[in-house]
Amino acid sequence: MIKKQFKSFLAALMFFTRIPVSFKTGNNTASFEKATKFLPVIGWIVGGFCALIVWSCSLIFPVLVSVILSMIAGILLTGAFHEDGLSDVCDGFGGGRTKERILEIMKDSHTGAYGVIGLIMILGLKFVSLNEISIKLLPFAMIAAHSLSRFATVMMMNIYPYVRRSTESKVKSVITKMSFAEILFAGICGVLPLLLFQNYYFFLLIIPVIFAALLLGIYFNKRIGGYTGDCLGATQQITEVVFYLSLIVLWKYI
């Protein structure tokens, strides 16, 4: 049992990051199908790496520089996996009018004006938000944001249908419905980093993140009848920024 769970974790690590993993994909289809429950744990790793970079760099450089370096580190660690999804969603939903056209545009490897603008806006907003957070809270914020935003994608996967044919999908191996126990595990892992703040008021940050994810899910479902892998990437990026913005507001009143 433990061996199977570890294989699923390795599958998640290999699929959602660029961390070198010695893992044979041929006979491990089941491991990939169970990998998504570890998405918030991947958030611990990515967020923890970004937190380490921002903290260590802040000992030498100004916070502005440290934040930029941490963002670059996160993008390198994930291979811009989620940022690419956001860009495709901006292009698809910005330029498409029908479900078929939206899906066609999102499948195109070229990045259009909507995609470029979307990336500039989300990365710019993330950069400004991170710089508004106290350096004492920033490492904790990064770990919690990466973790909780990935749980938001898990929610979307289990509420709405996946709309691409499996033969067209880059993520077909990990797009599966999860059991209640798996969703519960992902949820616990998603909110656990909030304990780092040592103040239960910070659990209020769950509300805007989940609310934003639900609104995105409703929008995607209305336009294309469900979600795609790109929609999950966009959801992760947007809810991560929502977390930072909500933290800024919360910090003013506690």
C-alpha positions in Angstrom: 0.0 0.0 0.0 2.7 2.4 1.0 4.7 1.5 -2.1 1.8 2.2 -4.3 1.2 5.6 -2.7 4.9 6.4 -3.1 4.8 5.6 -6.8 1.8 7.9 -7.2 3.7 10.6 -5.4 6.7 10.1 -7.8 4.3 10.2 -10.7 3.0 13.5 -9.5 6.5 14.8 -9.0 7.5 13.8 -12.5 4.3 15.2 -14.1 3.9 18.5 -12.3 7.6 19.5 -11.8 10.9 19.4 -13.6 12.5 17.6 -10.6 14.5 14.6 -12.0 12.7 11.4 -11.0 13.8 7.8 -11.8 10.3 6.5 -12.6 9.3 4.2 -15.5 6.0 5.2 -17.0 5.3 2.1 -18.9 3.8 -0.1 -16.2 2.6 2.6 -13.9 -0.6 3.9 -15.4 -2.4 3.4 -12.1 0.2 5.6 -10.4 -0.5 8.5 -12.7 -4.2 8.1 -12.3 -3.8 8.4 -8.5 -1.2 11.2 -8.7 -3.6 14.2 -8.6 -4.3 13.7 -4.9 -0.7 14.8 -4.3 -1.1 18.1 -6.1 -1.2 20.1 -2.8 1.9 18.2 -1.6 3.6 19.3 -4.9 2.5 22.8 -3.8 4.4 22.3 -0.5 7.5 21.5 -2.6 7.2 24.3 -5.1 6.1 26.8 -2.5 8.8 25.7 -0.1 11.5 26.1 -2.8 10.2 29.6 -3.6 10.1 30.4 0.1 13.7 29.3 0.5 14.8 31.4 -2.4 13.0 34.5 -1.2 14.2 34.2 2.4 17.9 33.4 1.5 18.1 36.1 -1.2 16.5 38.7 1.1 19.6 38.3 3.3 21.7 39.7 0.5 19.4 41.6 -1.9 16.4 44.0 -1.6 13.0 42.3 -1.2 12.0 43.4 -4.8 15.0 41.4 -6.2 14.3 38.5 -3.9 10.7 38.2 -5.0 11.7 38.2 -8.7 14.3 35.5 -8.1 11.8 33.4 -6.2 9.2 33.7 -9.0 11.8 32.7 -11.6 12.8 29.7 -9.4 9.2 28.6 -9.2 8.7 28.8 -13.0 11.9 26.9 -13.6 10.9 24.2 -11.1 7.5 23.6 -12.7 8.6 24.3 -16.3 6.0 27.1 -16.5 3.4 24.3 -16.5 0.6 26.4 -15.0 1.6 29.7 -16.6 1.3 28.0 -20.0 -2.2 26.9 -19.2 -3.2 30.4 -18.2 -1.8 31.8 -21.5 -3.7 29.2 -23.5 -6.9 29.9 -21.6 -6.6 33.7 -22.2 -6.1 33.0 -25.9 -8.9 30.5 -26.2 -11.6 32.2 -24.2 -10.5 35.7 -25.5 -10.4 34.8 -29.2 -13.0 32.0 -29.4 -16.7 32.3 -29.6 -17.8 28.7 -29.7 -16.7 25.7 -27.7 -15.0 24.1 -30.7 -13.1 27.3 -31.6 -12.0 27.8 -27.9 -10.7 24.3 -27.7 -9.0 24.6 -31.1 -7.2 27.9 -30.1 -6.1 26.4 -26.7 -4.6 23.4 -28.5 -2.5 25.7 -30.8 1.1 25.9 -29.6 1.4 29.6 -30.7 0.7 32.3 -28.1 -1.5 35.2 -29.1 -2.0 38.7 -27.8 -4.5 37.6 -25.2 -2.1 35.0 -23.9 0.8 37.5 -23.7 -1.3 40.1 -22.0 -2.8 37.6 -19.6 0.7 36.4 -18.5 2.0 40.0 -18.1 -1.0 40.9 -16.0 -1.0 37.8 -13.7 2.8 37.8 -13.2 2.8 41.6 -12.6 0.0 41.3 -10.1 1.7 38.5 -8.4 5.0 40.4 -8.2 3.3 43.5 -6.7 1.2 41.5 -4.3 4.2 39.5 -3.0 6.1 42.8 -2.4 3.2 44.1 -0.3 3.5 41.1 2.1 5.8 41.4 5.1 9.1 39.5 4.5 8.4 37.7 7.8 5.1 36.3 6.4 6.2 35.8 2.8 7.8 32.3 3.0 4.7 31.0 4.8 2.4 32.8 2.3 4.2 31.2 -0.7 3.9 27.7 0.7 0.2 28.1 1.7 -0.7 29.8 -1.6 0.9 27.1 -3.8 -0.7 24.4 -1.8 -4.2 25.8 -1.5 -4.3 26.9 -5.1 -3.5 23.4 -6.2 -6.3 22.0 -4.1 -8.6 24.5 -6.0 -7.7 22.6 -9.2 -8.5 19.3 -7.5 -11.9 20.6 -6.7 -12.5 21.6 -10.3 -11.5 18.2 -11.5 -14.0 16.5 -9.3 -17.0 18.9 -9.9 -16.9 19.3 -13.7 -16.3 16.9 -16.7 -13.1 16.9 -18.7 -14.1 18.0 -22.2 -11.2 16.9 -24.4 -11.0 13.5 -26.1 -8.3 11.4 -24.4 -6.5 11.1 -27.7 -6.0 14.9 -27.8 -5.0 15.3 -24.2 -1.6 16.0 -22.8 -2.9 15.2 -19.3 -5.1 12.2 -20.0 -3.1 10.0 -17.7 -3.8 12.2 -14.6 -7.4 13.3 -15.3 -9.5 11.0 -13.2 -12.2 11.4 -10.7 -11.1 10.9 -7.1 -12.7 9.1 -4.2 -14.0 11.0 -1.2 -11.0 9.8 0.8 -8.6 11.1 -1.8 -10.3 14.5 -2.0 -10.2 14.7 1.8 -6.5 13.9 1.8 -5.9 16.6 -0.8 -8.0 19.1 1.1 -6.1 18.5 4.4 -2.8 18.8 2.6 -4.0 21.9 0.9 -5.0 23.8 4.1 -2.3 22.4 6.4 0.3 25.1 5.6 -2.0 27.7 7.0 -0.9 26.5 10.4 2.5 28.1 9.7 0.9 31.5 10.4 0.1 30.4 14.0 -3.1 32.3 13.9 -6.5 30.7 13.1 -7.7 33.9 11.4 -5.6 32.9 8.4 -7.9 30.0 7.7 -10.3 32.6 6.4 -8.1 32.8 3.4 -9.7 29.5 2.3 -12.9 31.3 1.5 -11.8 33.7 -1.3 -9.6 31.0 -2.9 -12.4 28.5 -3.1 -14.9 31.1 -4.2 -12.6 32.2 -7.0 -12.2 28.6 -8.1 -15.9 28.0 -8.1 -16.5 31.1 -10.2 -13.9 30.0 -12.7 -15.5 26.5 -12.8 -18.9 28.0 -13.5 -17.4 30.2 -16.3 -15.5 27.4 -17.9 -18.5 25.0 -17.7 -20.8 27.7 -19.3 -18.4 28.3 -22.2 -17.1 24.8 -23.0 -19.1 22.4 -20.8 -16.4 21.5 -18.4 -12.6 22.0 -18.1 -9.3 21.2 -19.8 -5.8 20.9 -18.5 -5.2 24.5 -19.4 -8.2 25.5 -17.3 -6.6 23.8 -14.3 -3.4 25.7 -14.9 -5.2 29.0 -15.1 -7.2 28.2 -12.0 -3.9 27.5 -10.1 -2.4 30.8 -11.2 -5.5 32.9 -10.5 -6.3 31.4 -7.1 -2.6 31.8 -6.0 -2.8 35.5 -6.7 -6.2 35.7 -5.0 -4.6 34.2 -1.9 -1.9 36.9 -1.9 -4.4 39.7 -2.4 -6.7 38.3 0.3 -3.7 38.0 2.7 -2.9 41.7 2.2 -6.5 42.6 3.1 -6.7 40.2 6.1 -3.4 41.5 7.5 -4.8 45.0 7.8 -7.6 43.9 10.1 -6.0 41.3 12.4 
